[in-house]
Amino acid sequence: MRILFTAGGTGGHVFPIIAVIRELKRIAEEERILDLELFYMGPEDFGQEQLAAEDVITVPIMTGKMRQYASLQNFIDFFRVIRGIFQAIWNIFLITPDVVFSKGGYGAFPAVVAAALLRIPLIIHESDAVPGKVNKFAGHFAKRIGIAFTGAAAFFPKKKVALVGIPIRKRILGGNLDIARENLDIYSKLPVIGIVGGSQGAARLNDAAIGILKELTEHYEVLHQTGPKNFQDVMQEASVILEFGHKERYHAFEFLDEAGMRDFYVASDLIISRSGASSIFEIAAWSKPSILIPIHNSAQDHQRKNAYEYAAAGACIVIEEPNLSPHVLFAEIKKVLDNPELLQKMRAAAQKFSRIDAAELIAREILKIGLHEK
């Protein structure tokens, strides 16, 4: 069986695909499906090394973004998308996949169009409470549509939709608290705050955290994934702020691999994060209380809507980005960590919201449709 994956080139697209791939391999081994071949088609933006490590054959194609504002780049990208569609048609014709699985994003558009034209069975997954343009388009042709937030169901044909959550890499789950604290050089008994801005970091979130770093390290241990682009700037500022402070309580990282993220979640008592869908479901899988700061004016305002659907479950506090300041952030951190009853309620709500079986559900549906079409 040949399965083709496609998506935009971000961690929020690629990491769930990797979770599904691992479940596919596990199920194929259990059920003795011996002819499993896996391909990925999309832009060369992110994830090539991670996919290669899973024995996935990558097929790079040209694509472009569909911006909401006037730009010369829109004109250029129009022709890039057209070329990408022809590349996708040709490569799908050569691969002849039994099923195509799309996580959405601009990078998936050429492969989705090609799958529709060549009548290849298509399964899509929408991570956000409000679907992106590509998945809205793909929903007309898809055989099955998996969603993570209940709000997304209104945008798709009801008979095709299933609420499954977001595939989580199981290797970031589990772990041991004592080992995690040792790996992260945490030696105090203070509460631990984990700050993470997604696979690329978040400059605005970093700035707010650095603005109260002295106060934070007086009361807490701080784990901080800055993103590779921001690491040097953050470290320079932190070294000045903590020159005569508790520098041993501040632990900064450019990027955390799966083992690092497992330790990060194990050790953290409170997570501060953007509200990308994958981040929310990882936090929920760990049943961690959180403070979410949605990106202001994200596409379809999806981060804000993700955050508020999660907050409605009682699992997080939301700070709107225009309202984000160091002192507002510090006040909300103290509000949560100084209230054991609130912490417990948030943990319980996060656990109830989580869906750690999403990758298996999707993998089994892919195999079901792929085998049926063979």
CORKAVEN-V213471 format. One record per residue. N is the residue number from 1. RES is the residue in one small letter. SS is DSSP state (alpha for helix, beta for strand, coil for the rest). PHI is phi in whole degrees, -180 to 180 (999 if undefined). OMEGA is omega in whole degrees, -180 to 180 (* if undefined). Layout:
# CORKAVEN-V213471
n:N res:RES ss:SS phi:PHI omega:OMEGA
n:N res:RES ss:SS phi:PHI omega:OMEGA
This chain:
# CORKAVEN-V213471
n:1 res:m ss:coil phi:999 omega:178
n:2 res:r ss:beta phi:-111 omega:-179
n:3 res:i ss:beta phi:-122 omega:179
n:4 res:l ss:beta phi:-110 omega:175
n:5 res:f ss:beta phi:-104 omega:176
n:6 res:t ss:beta phi:-150 omega:-177
n:7 res:a ss:coil phi:-174 omega:168
n:8 res:g ss:coil phi:-73 omega:-171
n:9 res:g ss:coil phi:-98 omega:175
n:10 res:t ss:coil phi:-130 omega:177
n:11 res:g ss:alpha phi:-60 omega:179
n:12 res:g ss:alpha phi:-65 omega:175
n:13 res:h ss:alpha phi:-92 omega:-170
n:14 res:v ss:alpha phi:-76 omega:-176
n:15 res:f ss:alpha phi:-61 omega:175
n:16 res:p ss:alpha phi:-62 omega:177
n:17 res:i ss:alpha phi:-63 omega:178
n:18 res:i ss:alpha phi:-62 omega:177
n:19 res:a ss:alpha phi:-61 omega:179
n:20 res:v ss:alpha phi:-66 omega:180
n:21 res:i ss:alpha phi:-59 omega:-179
n:22 res:r ss:alpha phi:-66 omega:177
n:23 res:e ss:alpha phi:-69 omega:176
n:24 res:l ss:alpha phi:-58 omega:-179
n:25 res:k ss:alpha phi:-64 omega:-180
n:26 res:r ss:alpha phi:-64 omega:-180
n:27 res:i ss:alpha phi:-66 omega:180
n:28 res:a ss:alpha phi:-61 omega:178
n:29 res:e ss:alpha phi:-67 omega:-180
n:30 res:e ss:alpha phi:-64 omega:-175
n:31 res:e ss:coil phi:-100 omega:175
n:32 res:r ss:coil phi:55 omega:170
n:33 res:i ss:coil phi:-90 omega:-166
n:34 res:l ss:coil phi:-93 omega:-172
n:35 res:d ss:coil phi:-108 omega:-177
n:36 res:l ss:coil phi:-76 omega:176
n:37 res:e ss:beta phi:-125 omega:-173
n:38 res:l ss:beta phi:-119 omega:-179
n:39 res:f ss:beta phi:-131 omega:174
n:40 res:y ss:beta phi:-133 omega:-180
n:41 res:m ss:beta phi:-123 omega:180
n:42 res:g ss:beta phi:170 omega:179
n:43 res:p ss:coil phi:-72 omega:180
n:44 res:e ss:coil phi:-89 omega:-177
n:45 res:d ss:coil phi:-92 omega:-172
n:46 res:f ss:coil phi:-161 omega:168
n:47 res:g ss:coil phi:96 omega:-177
n:48 res:q ss:alpha phi:-61 omega:-179
n:49 res:e ss:alpha phi:-67 omega:-179
n:50 res:q ss:alpha phi:-64 omega:179
n:51 res:l ss:alpha phi:-69 omega:178
n:52 res:a ss:alpha phi:-61 omega:179
n:53 res:a ss:alpha phi:-66 omega:177
n:54 res:e ss:coil phi:-96 omega:-180
n:55 res:d ss:coil phi:62 omega:177
n:56 res:v ss:coil phi:-97 omega:177
n:57 res:i ss:beta phi:-84 omega:-179
n:58 res:t ss:beta phi:-93 omega:-180
n:59 res:v ss:beta phi:-124 omega:-179
n:60 res:p ss:beta phi:-72 omega:176
n:61 res:i ss:coil phi:-135 omega:179
n:62 res:m ss:coil phi:-84 omega:176
n:63 res:t ss:coil phi:-157 omega:-178
n:64 res:g ss:coil phi:-154 omega:-178
n:65 res:k ss:coil phi:-95 omega:176
n:66 res:m ss:coil phi:-107 omega:-175
n:67 res:r ss:coil phi:-84 omega:-180
n:68 res:q ss:coil phi:-83 omega:-174
n:69 res:y ss:coil phi:-119 omega:180
n:70 res:a ss:coil phi:-70 omega:-180
n:71 res:s ss:coil phi:-161 omega:174
n:72 res:l ss:alpha phi:-59 omega:-179
n:73 res:q ss:alpha phi:-64 omega:176
n:74 res:n ss:alpha phi:-62 omega:179
n:75 res:f ss:alpha phi:-64 omega:180
n:76 res:i ss:alpha phi:-65 omega:-177
n:77 res:d ss:alpha phi:-68 omega:177
n:78 res:f ss:alpha phi:-58 omega:-180
n:79 res:f ss:alpha phi:-74 omega:175
n:80 res:r ss:alpha phi:-65 omega:179
n:81 res:v ss:alpha phi:-65 omega:179
n:82 res:i ss:alpha phi:-60 omega:178
n:83 res:r ss:alpha phi:-63 omega:179
n:84 res:g ss:alpha phi:-62 omega:178
n:85 res:i ss:alpha phi:-63 omega:178
n:86 res:f ss:alpha phi:-65 omega:176
n:87 res:q ss:alpha phi:-62 omega:-179
n:88 res:a ss:alpha phi:-65 omega:179
n:89 res:i ss:alpha phi:-59 omega:-178
n:90 res:w ss:alpha phi:-64 omega:-177
n:91 res:n ss:alpha phi:-71 omega:177
n:92 res:i ss:alpha phi:-68 omega:175
n:93 res:f ss:alpha phi:-61 omega:180
n:94 res:l ss:alpha phi:-74 omega:-178
n:95 res:i ss:alpha phi:-75 omega:-175
n:96 res:t ss:coil phi:48 omega:-180
n:97 res:p ss:coil phi:-68 omega:175
n:98 res:d ss:coil phi:-80 omega:180
n:99 res:v ss:beta phi:-157 omega:175
n:100 res:v ss:beta phi:-116 omega:177
n:101 res:f ss:beta phi:-116 omega:-178
n:102 res:s ss:beta phi:-115 omega:173
n:103 res:k ss:coil phi:-95 omega:179
n:104 res:g ss:coil phi:85 omega:-175
n:105 res:g ss:coil phi:92 omega:-176
n:106 res:y ss:alpha phi:-58 omega:-178
n:107 res:g ss:alpha phi:-69 omega:-179
n:108 res:a ss:alpha phi:-88 omega:-171
n:109 res:f ss:alpha phi:-57 omega:-179
n:110 res:p ss:alpha phi:-58 omega:-179
n:111 res:a ss:alpha phi:-69 omega:178
n:112 res:v ss:alpha phi:-64 omega:178
n:113 res:v ss:alpha phi:-62 omega:-179
n:114 res:a ss:alpha phi:-63 omega:179
n:115 res:a ss:alpha phi:-62 omega:179
n:116 res:a ss:alpha phi:-66 omega:-179
n:117 res:l ss:alpha phi:-67 omega:-178
n:118 res:l ss:coil phi:-92 omega:177
n:119 res:r ss:coil phi:57 omega:173
n:120 res:i ss:coil phi:-88 omega:179
n:121 res:p ss:coil phi:-55 omega:-174
n:122 res:l ss:beta phi:-121 omega:172
n:123 res:i ss:beta phi:-118 omega:177
n:124 res:i ss:beta phi:-124 omega:175
n:125 res:h ss:beta phi:-131 omega:179
n:126 res:e ss:beta phi:-110 omega:-176
n:127 res:s ss:coil phi:-81 omega:-169
n:128 res:d ss:coil phi:-99 omega:179
n:129 res:a ss:coil phi:-67 omega:175
n:130 res:v ss:coil phi:-121 omega:-176
n:131 res:p ss:coil phi:-64 omega:172
n:132 res:g ss:coil phi:-77 omega:-176
n:133 res:k ss:alpha phi:-61 omega:-176
n:134 res:v ss:alpha phi:-65 omega:180
n:135 res:n ss:alpha phi:-71 omega:174
n:136 res:k ss:alpha phi:-60 omega:177
n:137 res:f ss:alpha phi:-65 omega:-176
n:138 res:a ss:alpha phi:-66 omega:-179
n:139 res:g ss:coil phi:-59 omega:179
n:140 res:h ss:coil phi:-70 omega:-174
n:141 res:f ss:coil phi:-109 omega:-173
n:142 res:a ss:coil phi:-70 omega:173
n:143 res:k ss:coil phi:-81 omega:180
n:144 res:r ss:beta phi:-137 omega:180
n:145 res:i ss:beta phi:-133 omega:175
n:146 res:g ss:beta phi:-95 omega:178
n:147 res:i ss:beta phi:-126 omega:-180
n:148 res:a ss:coil phi:-103 omega:-179
n:149 res:f ss:coil phi:-115 omega:-176
n:150 res:t ss:alpha phi:-61 omega:-178
n:151 res:g ss:alpha phi:-61 omega:-178
n:152 res:a ss:alpha phi:-72 omega:-176
n:153 res:a ss:alpha phi:-60 omega:-177
n:154 res:a ss:alpha phi:-66 omega:-175
n:155 res:f ss:alpha phi:-97 omega:-175
n:156 res:f ss:coil phi:-131 omega:174
n:157 res:p ss:coil phi:-60 omega:-171
n:158 res:k ss:alpha phi:-59 omega:-175
n:159 res:k ss:alpha phi:-67 omega:-177
n:160 res:k ss:alpha phi:-93 omega:-165
n:161 res:v ss:beta phi:-94 omega:172
n:162 res:a ss:beta phi:-138 omega:176
n:163 res:l ss:beta phi:-83 omega:-174
n:164 res:v ss:coil phi:-123 omega:-173
n:165 res:g ss:coil phi:84 omega:-180
n:166 res:i ss:coil phi:-119 omega:178
n:167 res:p ss:coil phi:-59 omega:180
n:168 res:i ss:coil phi:-112 omega:176
n:169 res:r ss:coil phi:-67 omega:-175
n:170 res:k ss:alpha phi:-67 omega:-180
n:171 res:r ss:alpha phi:-72 omega:175
n:172 res:i ss:alpha phi:-92 omega:177
n:173 res:l ss:coil phi:-98 omega:180
n:174 res:g ss:coil phi:84 omega:178
n:175 res:g ss:coil phi:92 omega:-177
n:176 res:n ss:coil phi:-131 omega:-175
n:177 res:l ss:alpha phi:-62 omega:-178
n:178 res:d ss:alpha phi:-63 omega:179
n:179 res:i ss:alpha phi:-67 omega:180
n:180 res:a ss:alpha phi:-62 omega:180
n:181 res:r ss:alpha phi:-63 omega:177
n:182 res:e ss:alpha phi:-66 omega:179
n:183 res:n ss:alpha phi:-62 omega:-177
n:184 res:l ss:coil phi:-96 omega:179
n:185 res:d ss:coil phi:60 omega:176
n:186 res:i ss:coil phi:-100 omega:-175
n:187 res:y ss:coil phi:-122 omega:178
n:188 res:s ss:coil phi:-87 omega:176
n:189 res:k ss:coil phi:-102 omega:-177
n:190 res:l ss:coil phi:-74 omega:173
n:191 res:p ss:coil phi:-59 omega:-177
n:192 res:v ss:beta phi:-114 omega:176
n:193 res:i ss:beta phi:-105 omega:177
n:194 res:g ss:beta phi:-106 omega:-179
n:195 res:i ss:beta phi:-114 omega:-177
n:196 res:v ss:beta phi:-145 omega:-178
n:197 res:g ss:coil phi:-113 omega:-177
n:198 res:g ss:coil phi:88 omega:-174
n:199 res:s ss:coil phi:-64 omega:-178
n:200 res:q ss:coil phi:-105 omega:-176
n:201 res:g ss:coil phi:78 omega:180
n:202 res:a ss:coil phi:-152 omega:-174
n:203 res:a ss:alpha phi:-61 omega:-177
n:204 res:r ss:alpha phi:-65 omega:178
n:205 res:l ss:alpha phi:-67 omega:177
n:206 res:n ss:alpha phi:-58 omega:-178
n:207 res:d ss:alpha phi:-61 omega:180
n:208 res:a ss:alpha phi:-64 omega:-180
n:209 res:a ss:alpha phi:-68 omega:179
n:210 res:i ss:alpha phi:-64 omega:180
n:211 res:g ss:alpha phi:-63 omega:179
n:212 res:i ss:coil phi:-124 omega:-174
n:213 res:l ss:alpha phi:-63 omega:179
n:214 res:k ss:alpha phi:-62 omega:180
n:215 res:e ss:alpha phi:-65 omega:-180
n:216 res:l ss:alpha phi:-60 omega:-176
n:217 res:t ss:alpha phi:-75 omega:172
n:218 res:e ss:alpha phi:-75 omega:-174
n:219 res:h ss:alpha phi:-117 omega:-170
n:220 res:y ss:coil phi:-141 omega:162
n:221 res:e ss:beta phi:-89 omega:-177
n:222 res:v ss:beta phi:-126 omega:171
n:223 res:l ss:beta phi:-103 omega:-171
n:224 res:h ss:beta phi:-141 omega:170
n:225 res:q ss:beta phi:-87 omega:-172
n:226 res:t ss:coil phi:-89 omega:-167
n:227 res:g ss:coil phi:90 omega:-176
n:228 res:p ss:coil phi:-57 omega:-176
n:229 res:k ss:coil phi:-69 omega:-174
n:230 res:n ss:coil phi:-101 omega:-168
n:231 res:f ss:alpha phi:-60 omega:-176
n:232 res:q ss:alpha phi:-62 omega:180
n:233 res:d ss:alpha phi:-62 omega:-180
n:234 res:v ss:alpha phi:-63 omega:-178
n:235 res:m ss:alpha phi:-65 omega:177
n:236 res:q ss:alpha phi:-63 omega:179
n:237 res:e ss:alpha phi:-65 omega:-178
n:238 res:a ss:alpha phi:-64 omega:-179
n:239 res:s ss:alpha phi:-64 omega:177
n:240 res:v ss:alpha phi:-71 omega:-178
n:241 res:i ss:alpha phi:-63 omega:-173
n:242 res:l ss:coil phi:-101 omega:-178
n:243 res:e ss:coil phi:-54 omega:179
n:244 res:f ss:coil phi:-116 omega:-179
n:245 res:g ss:coil phi:-118 omega:-177
n:246 res:h ss:coil phi:-92 omega:-177
n:247 res:k ss:alpha phi:-65 omega:180
n:248 res:e ss:alpha phi:-71 omega:-180
n:249 res:r ss:alpha phi:-97 omega:179
n:250 res:y ss:beta phi:-111 omega:-175
n:251 res:h ss:beta phi:-126 omega:-176
n:252 res:a ss:beta phi:-107 omega:-179
n:253 res:f ss:beta phi:-139 omega:174
n:254 res:e ss:coil phi:-66 omega:-175
n:255 res:f ss:coil phi:-155 omega:-179
n:256 res:l ss:coil phi:-111 omega:175
n:257 res:d ss:coil phi:-76 omega:-175
n:258 res:e ss:alpha phi:-62 omega:179
n:259 res:a ss:alpha phi:-65 omega:178
n:260 res:g ss:alpha phi:-65 omega:179
n:261 res:m ss:alpha phi:-67 omega:177
n:262 res:r ss:alpha phi:-61 omega:178
n:263 res:d ss:alpha phi:-63 omega:180
n:264 res:f ss:alpha phi:-57 omega:-178
n:265 res:y ss:alpha phi:-71 omega:179
n:266 res:v ss:alpha phi:-58 omega:-172
n:267 res:a ss:alpha phi:-79 omega:-172
n:268 res:s ss:coil phi:-78 omega:173
n:269 res:d ss:coil phi:-95 omega:-180
n:270 res:l ss:beta phi:-147 omega:179
n:271 res:i ss:beta phi:-107 omega:172
n:272 res:i ss:beta phi:-115 omega:-169
n:273 res:s ss:beta phi:-153 omega:161
n:274 res:r ss:coil phi:-65 omega:-177
n:275 res:s ss:coil phi:-117 omega:167
n:276 res:g ss:coil phi:-61 omega:-174
n:277 res:a ss:alpha phi:-60 omega:-179
n:278 res:s ss:alpha phi:-64 omega:178
n:279 res:s ss:alpha phi:-61 omega:-180
n:280 res:i ss:alpha phi:-61 omega:-176
n:281 res:f ss:alpha phi:-74 omega:172
n:282 res:e ss:alpha phi:-69 omega:178
n:283 res:i ss:alpha phi:-60 omega:180
n:284 res:a ss:alpha phi:-65 omega:180
n:285 res:a ss:alpha phi:-61 omega:178
n:286 res:w ss:coil phi:-91 omega:-179
n:287 res:s ss:coil phi:55 omega:-179
n:288 res:k ss:coil phi:-101 omega:170
n:289 res:p ss:beta phi:-61 omega:-175
n:290 res:s ss:beta phi:-149 omega:169
n:291 res:i ss:beta phi:-118 omega:-176
n:292 res:l ss:beta phi:-109 omega:178
n:293 res:i ss:coil phi:-122 omega:-179
n:294 res:p ss:coil phi:-65 omega:173
n:295 res:i ss:coil phi:-64 omega:179
n:296 res:h ss:coil phi:-71 omega:179
n:297 res:n ss:coil phi:61 omega:172
n:298 res:s ss:coil phi:-70 omega:-179
n:299 res:a ss:alpha phi:-55 omega:-177
n:300 res:q ss:alpha phi:56 omega:-179
n:301 res:d ss:alpha phi:55 omega:-170
n:302 res:h ss:alpha phi:-68 omega:-178
n:303 res:q ss:alpha phi:-64 omega:179
n:304 res:r ss:alpha phi:-64 omega:-178
n:305 res:k ss:alpha phi:-70 omega:173
n:306 res:n ss:alpha phi:-57 omega:-175
n:307 res:a ss:alpha phi:-61 omega:-176
n:308 res:y ss:alpha phi:-75 omega:174
n:309 res:e ss:alpha phi:-68 omega:177
n:310 res:y ss:alpha phi:-69 omega:179
n:311 res:a ss:alpha phi:-64 omega:179
n:312 res:a ss:alpha phi:-63 omega:176
n:313 res:a ss:coil phi:-78 omega:179
n:314 res:g ss:coil phi:91 omega:-172
n:315 res:a ss:coil phi:-95 omega:-175
n:316 res:c ss:beta phi:-152 omega:169
n:317 res:i ss:beta phi:-112 omega:-179
n:318 res:v ss:beta phi:-110 omega:170
n:319 res:i ss:coil phi:-115 omega:177
n:320 res:e ss:coil phi:-66 omega:-176
n:321 res:e ss:alpha phi:-56 omega:177
n:322 res:p ss:alpha phi:-61 omega:180
n:323 res:n ss:alpha phi:-94 omega:-175
n:324 res:l ss:coil phi:-75 omega:172
n:325 res:s ss:coil phi:-141 omega:179
n:326 res:p ss:alpha phi:-54 omega:-175
n:327 res:h ss:alpha phi:-75 omega:174
n:328 res:v ss:alpha phi:-64 omega:179
n:329 res:l ss:alpha phi:-62 omega:-179
n:330 res:f ss:alpha phi:-63 omega:179
n:331 res:a ss:alpha phi:-62 omega:180
n:332 res:e ss:alpha phi:-70 omega:177
n:333 res:i ss:alpha phi:-60 omega:180
n:334 res:k ss:alpha phi:-64 omega:179
n:335 res:k ss:alpha phi:-57 omega:-178
n:336 res:v ss:alpha phi:-80 omega:-172
n:337 res:l ss:alpha phi:-73 omega:177
n:338 res:d ss:coil phi:-90 omega:-176
n:339 res:n ss:coil phi:-127 omega:-178
n:340 res:p ss:alpha phi:-56 omega:-180
n:341 res:e ss:alpha phi:-66 omega:177
n:342 res:l ss:alpha phi:-63 omega:178
n:343 res:l ss:alpha phi:-56 omega:-178
n:344 res:q ss:alpha phi:-67 omega:178
n:345 res:k ss:alpha phi:-63 omega:180
n:346 res:m ss:alpha phi:-67 omega:177
n:347 res:r ss:alpha phi:-61 omega:-179
n:348 res:a ss:alpha phi:-64 omega:179
n:349 res:a ss:alpha phi:-67 omega:178
n:350 res:a ss:alpha phi:-64 omega:180
n:351 res:q ss:alpha phi:-62 omega:180
n:352 res:k ss:alpha phi:-66 omega:-178
n:353 res:f ss:alpha phi:-74 omega:-172
n:354 res:s ss:coil phi:-67 omega:177
n:355 res:r ss:coil phi:-142 omega:-173
n:356 res:i ss:coil phi:-82 omega:180
n:357 res:d ss:coil phi:-98 omega:-175
n:358 res:a ss:alpha phi:-60 omega:-178
n:359 res:a ss:alpha phi:-62 omega:180
n:360 res:e ss:alpha phi:-67 omega:180
n:361 res:l ss:alpha phi:-60 omega:-179
n:362 res:i ss:alpha phi:-68 omega:-179
n:363 res:a ss:alpha phi:-59 omega:-180
n:364 res:r ss:alpha phi:-66 omega:178
n:365 res:e ss:alpha phi:-70 omega:176
n:366 res:i ss:alpha phi:-60 omega:-179
n:367 res:l ss:alpha phi:-65 omega:180
n:368 res:k ss:alpha phi:-60 omega:-178
n:369 res:i ss:alpha phi:-71 omega:179
n:370 res:g ss:alpha phi:-62 omega:-180
n:371 res:l ss:alpha phi:-70 omega:180
n:372 res:h ss:alpha phi:-66 omega:-177
n:373 res:e ss:alpha phi:-83 omega:-177
n:374 res:k ss:coil phi:-68 omega:*
